[in-house]
């Protein structure tokens, strides 16, 4: 079965008039975390050689991402590229393929300037689905094949309560992990079941204790608001349960109902209900205000960081401008001209097929799926990924890179945000969202999508 999603709500393209009186878009239409989205990727014909793509690219500040597409369960809200469980031998074959891919990437980078990695991350799926010995092997692949020293760069790893076992955490801590992100979602067992993420509160607390015992410097706890049956009181209960562990970071995610997810397979009338949007906004504001009062600073709509937390990100890496090397079949890579990955899907049948194809691949020397990034798309990406951060975008930085002013390039979009009160009144030197603008980040993102990207996303069939 395939589902064609509704095109993301978006404003007019740059240079066209945008009526300030137009009704604001719904706040939870599209989770914008990267641009262009993978649903805008297409098969690359002919498939370019990695050596050609990386020729001339800066290697002074790269990000390394390794993707593990396995989970013990599929949460009801999840549309990530992951499968449930793994038949005997599949994780070993998958790591074999990651090693081959890493070797091909290193060869493509050539014998010239060696790459310097500014940070690294293991994501998924659930990287801690791998057993302790397999996590050791994953770290060995990263270090031996790409040349990164995991103990000298920030290393972030995602985990679930059931897989955050002592032996796995010991491996991660020993190999230099500086941040462990635990997907708790809710401390209320009834809410966990409603989100198709059944877990016992005692098991969650035990996992958090093990993370603290492992002495990984930064603990992040993910929480979700908008779960069926959640109230202001139960939301505060989860927030306070998380705060009891003094996590260095807390991420607050709205519940989405997406095509082909466990929740999305049912025709949920909430997906078209503005009142449900308002309830989620109330929970967001309650969570935001509570965390700010507890000594956290807001980094983005989702991310809240304890003001005394140790620094994580390198000072010389910016996702808007620097490259990324992704390893694994769900990882994406960025050069200045092309964003590329392997095929993307949501349904279990299609994901299993893509993983099987990946593990059988011998030649990883070419990019297969992606989207070319021209000057216009680069401007959109830079502005979007900067302005969605609470610190905003200095207009001087934009002018230094592109030679133009953001208000010249996007007068309609920025004018609409100003009319809605979503830009902070800091003057033309800094583009920064207001508190209400941050609350509507997921509506703002699609405002800056190009017509071509919007059309590609609307035409994509979620497989």
Number of C-alpha atoms within 10 A of each C-alpha: 7 12 11 13 14 12 16 19 20 21 25 18 18 22 13 12 14 17 14 15 9 11 8 16 17 17 19 24 23 19 17 18 12 13 22 24 18 22 20 19 23 19 15 15 9 9 13 15 14 18 17 12 18 20 13 10 14 15 18 15 20 23 21 23 23 26 22 29 27 21 22 17 15 20 19 23 20 23 20 18 25 27 24 15 15 16 7 8 8 14 20 15 15 20 19 17 22 26 22 21 23 25 19 20 22 19 15 19 22 13 8 7 10 13 17 17 24 24 23 24 22 24 21 25 25 24 25 28 24 20 16 18 11 18 20 16 17 20 20 18 21 22 15 13 19 23 15 21 18 20 14 14 18 19 24 22 20 20 24 22 21 15 20 23 18 16 15 21 25 19 19 24 20 13 18 19 26 24 22 27 21 24 18 24 22 30 23 17 15 18 23 22 17 15 22 17 20 16 19 16 16 11 12 20 17 14 22 21 13 18 24 16 12 18 14 18 19 21 22 23 23 18 23 24 26 23 21 13 9 20 14 13 10 16 24 16 15 20 21 16 15 21 16 9 14 16 20 21 24 25 20 21 18 19 19 22 22 19 23 22 20 17 19 17 12 11 10 11 8 11 15 11 11 13 10 15 19 14 16 22 19 15 23 22 15 15 20 22 13 15 20 15 10 14 12 22 18 23 17 20 22 19 19 21 23 18 15 10 15 12 14 15 13 12 8 10 17 17 16 18 15 19 24 24 21 25 25 25 27 25 23 20 19 23 20 20 16 18 22 25 25 23 22 21 23 20 20 17 11 17 22 18 11 19 22 15 11 21 20 13 12 11 10 19 20 19 21 19 22 25 21 16 18 11 11 12 19 19 20 23 23 19 22 25 19 20 24 25 19 20 15 21 22 17 17 16 13 17 12 10 11 15 10 14 16 21 16 11 16 19 18 23 25 22 17 23 20 17 14 16 15 21 24 17 13 11 9 13 11 18 24 24 28 19 17 15 23 23 21 21 24 23 24 32 27 23 24 26 25 20 14 11 20 22 14 19 22 16 15 20 14 19 17
